Amino acid sequence: MNYFLTLILLLPLSTAAQVLIITHNYNRPDFIELQDKAFKKFLKDDYRFVVFNDATNKDMRKQINDTCKKLNLECIRIPQEIHSRPYLPREPHESINTSMRHAHAVQYSLDVLGFDHNGIVFIIDADIVLIRPFSIEKYMKDKDIASRIFRPHNKAYYCSPVLCILNMNNLPNKKTLNFNCGPINGTSGDTGAWSYYYLKNHPELNVVPVSVLYSHQLFLADRHINKAADLAISEDVKSSFYAHAGFNNTEIKFLLNQPDTFEFYLDNNFLHYRGGSNHTKDSQQYHDRKFEIFSEFFNDILGA
């Protein structure tokens, strides 16, 4: 009897470690709930979802905290002084912009949590949701890093923390991995640019670029190319085109609404709203319409 009791107690030790999901929320607490619902419905792995709160003001900080508390999610405050310190190397003349804030937040979350995780760390933007059943552990089998990869002017390539999966157990000198933005090989780089140096120093790693499909690639000739063609291409033709590209009926309905600036990542398993924090300063009318299209699709996939 004691033997079997001991065996039962030891069983959890043999299971795979949780996937650690990290996101950084600046001003969209509503997306936390959307991400949480999507992970609960579609993610096939045991996971831990942690929100890093990077709000600049007291009211938004409270909204993010309250949302996490309501959903029983972990919420870690990013001390705002790291942005003015600054947390990562900056030139004296530089003023902190959106990319720099993002880089500081990502690096801080890795330093205080991610690098010490025993297993897979999945970093995603605050406005990315999982839209299909998916296993991160299965996908990452035999992979060390999977990420959206940027190649500015083909002079370098680097990992973007918009969507980046790190198998921490496989990464040598992992704490030297740096997601700072800034010049690399004489060309400018967005958040994550300095990961180039880590990848360069460890060519033995299996680094896989995730697929990215921009919404404008899916609208055939009637999108910003030939307005007259809009009348020539029927919805049936478009639907057939989308089905051939691997989209299901619910996703095709979404695409027929011509959602602006969305992206599909990793074989269309993740949908990126893009610009959720509105750092591009688009009009409220624009975002109201965009979010209306997105919400209709999201409710459809959840069966609401």
Buried (B, 14 or more C-beta within 10 A) or exposed (E): EEEEEEEEEEEEEEEEBBBBBBBBBBBBBBBBBBBBBBBEBBBEBEBBBBBBBBBEEEEBBEBBBEBBEEBEBEBBEBEBEBBEEBBBEBEEEEEEEBBBBBBBBBBBBBEEBBBEBEBBBBBBBBBBBBBBEBBBBEBBEEBBBBBBBBEBEEEBBBBBBBBBBBBBEBBEEBEEBBBBBBEBBEEEBBBBBBBBBBBEEBEEBEBBBBEBBEBBEBBBEBBEEEEEEEEEBEEEEBBEBBEEBEBBEEBBBBBEEBBBBBBBBBEBBBBBBBBBBBBEEEEEEBBEBBBEBBEBBBEBBBEE
